[in-house]
Amino acid sequence: MSVLPRANLGGVSVGGGAPVVVMGALNVSPESFHAGSVHRESEALVEAAVAMVEAGAALIDVGARSTAPYLDTDISDDEEARRLAAAVDALAAKLSVPVSADTCRPGPARAALESGARVLNDVHGLRDRALAQLAAEHEVSLILMAFPESHGAAADDGGPLALTRALLASCLERARLAGIPDDRVVLDPGIGFFRQGPRSWDLHDVAVLAGLRELSALGRPLGVGVSRKSFIGAITRRPATADRLAGSLAATAVAVLNGAALIRTHDVAETLDAARVAERVLEAARDA
């Protein structure tokens, strides 16, 4: 029997046969695509995070700048750093679980780490060498995403899985070159970020979800974020993110059945239920 890859994500064990980990997603950025995740005041942010932990979240991920590829969300490094440091400081002081900072820029990442973040969630997959060096120096855990060039796919990508696998392999190689051990890395296939390839984004995302097990060959646990994303809206014809919970839970179950070890979500209690049911189905299939 092959040994399943395991990662230590800020002290939380991910993969290796452990139960699927659910990470709660919160934002302090008013630009974020799902308004229900945004809490600009510290008190409201902490209240939402505590509720997520009580519902079963093993980590809380907070972002201060939206990374949605179809929105104009640019803000300065200084503004992101200010927002992120304040958010992480408030959360780290109150939570019993690790705080992850969702950023791809070194300045905000440093501010988050100095405020108590134990994980960096980098949608650019360590393309910034300064961020890679910072992560190595702080011995921080990482979630590295398969980020497409210029928010689009390569001209001839050989299919969604081939492209995603190549991008994730590059993420892992950059981490290794920076001296970051594999066991501090979780890989994210980047659902929702491939907007300009040779096929529509919903077809791309569904193909990746269907083939997640092929990505496990890279030897790292997979973390997947499907919560309320646009491919769900395209499939279900529900343009409002507030109407996409059922689709998100269906996609979560598919991701877990296909090998996801971590799920990042706006809806912790419901997502945890979906993950546990999918896990029980997997157990039954192995025992059959």
Residue pairs with C-beta under 8 A, 6 or more apart in sequence:
3 16
4 15
4 16
4 17
4 221
5 15
5 16
5 182
5 216
5 219
5 220
5 221
6 13
6 14
6 15
6 16
6 17
6 18
6 183
6 221
7 13
7 14
7 15
7 141
7 182
7 183
7 184
7 185
7 186
7 220
7 221
7 261
8 14
8 141
8 183
8 184
9 21
9 59
9 98
9 100
9 119
9 141
9 143
9 184
9 186
9 262
10 59
10 98
10 99
10 100
10 118
10 119
10 140
10 141
11 98
11 118
12 21
12 58
12 59
12 97
12 98
13 21
14 21
14 186
14 221
14 223
14 261
14 262
15 186
15 220
15 221
15 222
15 261
15 262
16 221
18 261
19 275
19 276
19 279
20 256
20 260
20 261
20 262
20 263
20 275
20 276
20 278
20 279
21 58
21 59
21 261
21 262
21 263
22 56
22 57
22 58
22 262
22 263
22 265
22 268
22 271
22 272
22 275
23 57
23 58
23 59
23 60
23 61
23 100
23 223
23 262
23 263
23 264
23 265
24 49
24 52
24 53
24 55
24 57
24 59
24 60
24 61
24 265
24 266
24 268
25 37
25 61
25 63
25 102
25 225
25 227
25 264
25 265
25 266
26 37
26 39
26 45
26 48
26 49
26 52
26 60
26 61
26 62
26 63
26 87
27 34
27 37
27 38
27 39
27 62
27 63
27 64
27 66
27 102
28 38
28 39
28 40
28 45
28 62
28 63
28 64
28 83
28 84
28 86
28 87
29 38
29 63
29 64
29 65
29 66
29 73
29 75
29 83
30 38
30 40
31 65
31 66
31 68
31 71
31 73
31 75
32 38
32 63
32 66
32 68
32 73
33 66
33 68
33 71
33 228
33 230
33 241
34 227
34 228
34 241
34 242
34 266
35 241
35 242
36 241
36 242
36 266
37 266
39 45
39 47
39 48
42 86
42 87
42 90
45 62
45 87
45 90
45 91
46 90
46 91
46 94
46 95
49 60
49 62
49 91
49 94
49 95
50 94
50 95
52 60
52 268
53 60
53 95
53 96
53 97
55 268
55 269
55 272
56 268
56 269
56 272
57 97
57 268
58 97
59 97
59 98
59 99
59 100
59 119
60 91
60 95
60 97
60 98
60 99
60 100
61 99
61 100
61 101
61 102
61 119
61 121
61 264
62 84
62 87
62 88
62 91
62 99
62 100
62 101
62 102
63 84
63 101
63 102
63 103
63 121
64 80
64 81
64 83
64 84
64 87
64 102
64 103
64 108
65 73
65 74
65 75
65 79
65 80
65 83
65 84
65 103
65 108
66 73
67 73
67 102
67 104
67 123
67 193
68 192
69 151
69 192
69 193
69 195
70 195
70 230
77 105
77 107
77 108
78 107
80 103
80 105
80 107
80 108
81 107
81 108
81 110
81 111
82 111
84 101
84 103
84 108
84 111
84 112
84 115
85 108
85 111
85 112
85 114
85 115
86 115
88 99
88 101
88 111
88 112
88 115
88 116
88 117
89 115
89 116
91 99
91 116
92 99
92 115
92 116
92 117
93 116
98 118
98 119
99 116
99 117
99 118
99 119
100 117
100 118
100 119
100 120
100 121
100 143
101 108
101 109
101 112
101 113
101 117
101 119
101 120
101 121
102 121
102 123
103 109
103 112
103 120
103 121
103 122
104 122
104 123
104 124
104 127
104 128
104 131
105 128
105 131
106 128
106 130
106 131
106 134
109 117
109 120
109 122
109 131
109 134
109 135
110 134
112 120
113 120
113 134
113 138
113 140
117 140
118 140
118 141
119 140
119 141
119 142
119 143
120 131
120 135
120 140
120 141
120 142
120 143
121 142
121 143
121 145
121 188
121 264
122 131
122 142
122 143
122 144
122 145
123 145
123 147
123 188
123 190
123 193
124 131
124 145
124 147
125 144
125 145
125 146
125 147
125 167
125 168
125 170
125 171
125 174
126 132
126 135
126 142
126 144
126 171
126 174
126 175
126 178
127 147
127 174
129 178
132 174
132 175
132 177
132 178
132 180
133 178
134 140
135 142
135 175
135 178
135 180
136 178
136 179
136 180
139 184
140 184
141 184
141 185
141 186
142 175
142 180
142 184
142 185
142 186
143 185
143 186
143 187
143 188
143 223
143 262
144 168
144 171
144 172
144 174
144 175
144 185
144 186
144 187
144 188
145 171
145 187
145 188
145 189
145 190
145 193
146 163
146 164
146 167
146 168
146 171
146 187
146 188
146 189
146 190
146 193
147 167
147 190
147 193
148 154
148 163
148 167
148 190
148 193
148 194
148 196
148 197
150 196
151 193
151 195
151 196
152 194
152 195
152 196
152 197
153 160
153 163
153 194
153 196
153 197
153 198
153 204
154 163
154 197
156 198
157 163
157 197
157 198
159 207
160 194
160 197
160 199
160 203
160 204
160 205
160 207
160 208
160 211
161 207
161 208
161 211
161 214
161 215
163 194
163 197
164 189
164 190
164 208
164 215
165 214
165 215
165 217
165 218
167 190
168 187
168 189
168 215
168 218
168 220
169 218
171 185
171 187
172 182
172 185
172 187
172 218
172 220
175 182
175 185
176 182
182 219
182 220
185 220
186 220
186 221
186 222
186 223
186 261
186 262
187 215
187 218
187 220
187 221
187 222
187 223
188 222
188 223
188 224
188 225
188 264
189 208
189 212
189 215
189 222
189 224
190 208
191 205
191 208
191 209
191 224
191 225
191 226
191 229
191 231
192 201
192 205
192 225
192 226
192 229
192 230
192 231
194 201
194 204
194 205
195 201
197 204
200 234
201 230
201 231
201 234
202 230
202 231
202 234
202 235
204 231
205 226
205 229
205 231
206 231
206 235
208 215
209 224
209 226
209 251
209 254
209 255
209 258
210 254
210 258
211 258
212 222
212 224
212 255
212 258
212 259
212 260
213 258
213 259
215 222
215 259
216 222
216 259
221 261
221 262
222 259
222 260
222 261
222 262
223 260
223 261
223 262
223 263
223 264
224 252
224 255
224 260
224 262
224 263
224 264
225 263
225 264
225 265
226 232
226 248
226 251
226 252
226 255
226 263
226 265
227 248
227 252
227 264
227 265
227 266
227 267
227 271
228 241
228 242
228 244
228 245
228 248
228 266
229 244
229 248
232 238
232 244
232 247
232 248
232 251
233 239
233 240
233 241
233 244
233 247
235 247
236 243
236 244
236 246
236 247
238 244
238 247
245 267
245 270
248 265
248 266
248 267
248 271
249 267
249 270
249 271
249 273
249 274
250 274
252 263
252 265
252 271
252 274
252 275
252 278
253 274
253 275
253 277
253 278
254 278
255 263
256 263
256 274
256 275
256 278
256 279
256 282
257 278
257 281
257 282
263 271
263 275
265 271
